[in-house]
Amino acid sequence: MSVSVDGTADGKAVDGGLLPDANGKDPNPVGQTEGSKWQRPRLTRKSLMNCCLVKWIIASTTQQGPDSCDGELELSMVRHQPEGLDQLQAQTQFTRKELQSLYRGFKNECPSGLVDEETFKSIYSQFFPQGDATTYAHFLFQAFDMDRSGSIRFEDFVIGLSVLLRGSVTEKLRWAFNLYDINKDGYVTKEEMMAIMTSIYDMMGRYTLPSVRDDSPYEHVERFFQKMDRNRDGVVTIDEFIETCQKDENIMASMQLFENVI
């Protein structure tokens, strides 16, 4: 979602996505209409193009010009050569043509074949100039960097995007849990959840409408954590996380926040 400094996105006022309003309630969550149960939004080409990472890649592809290769991934002089196109197509929900477009842009932006954390920070600072995206970009990079190598391969990049954009509800929730689990110990603490939520609020910025109060992240986390920590041991397991999210329509609706900031 591209947002300008005056709080508009693509010429329209930003409604804060799924951030709570002044009463701590989620204003008309995505995929939910008044008087109806939450339904998973259908992914369209337009919603795919709202993804910041996809916009970044496609813009680079456009700048590069028409592709001159014969349809296979072009394996030029790069430090890391990606897996074959057929294998990636089998591992993701992307079509062959989409993978080709994503790789051309990826290679143009990252000739080494690897993305570093500074690149992620640059991407999100461009799309969210009204806030501070540094911390959120750091956490998001960690979630993509599964082997903790300090860089992201094209395979990891598109597999993660595939889950976030076209994965099942359970797959998306597992990915979200991994994002919240900052130290990757298999548990999410209230402090970790607070750190992620605060980073999202910081990135969205004070120009987001309705305006975000300083205590909003705390209220959001308190409400979520109380529902998720069922045995009151101070941590949330992945089973507690998934089960609670799937049974609670408000939480499921709020989880769509990630689709606004990926």
Secondary structure by P-SEA (a helix, b strand, c coil): ccccccccccccccccccccccccccccccccccccccccccccaaaaaacaaaaaaaaaaaaaccccccccccccccccccccaaaaaaaccccaaaaaaaaaaaaaacccccccaaaaaaaaaaacccccaaaaaaaaaaaacccccccccaaaaaaaaaaaccccaaaaaaaaaaaacccccccccaaaaaaaaaaaaaaaccccccccccaaaaaaaaaaaaaccccccccccaaaaaaaaaacaaaaaaaccccccc
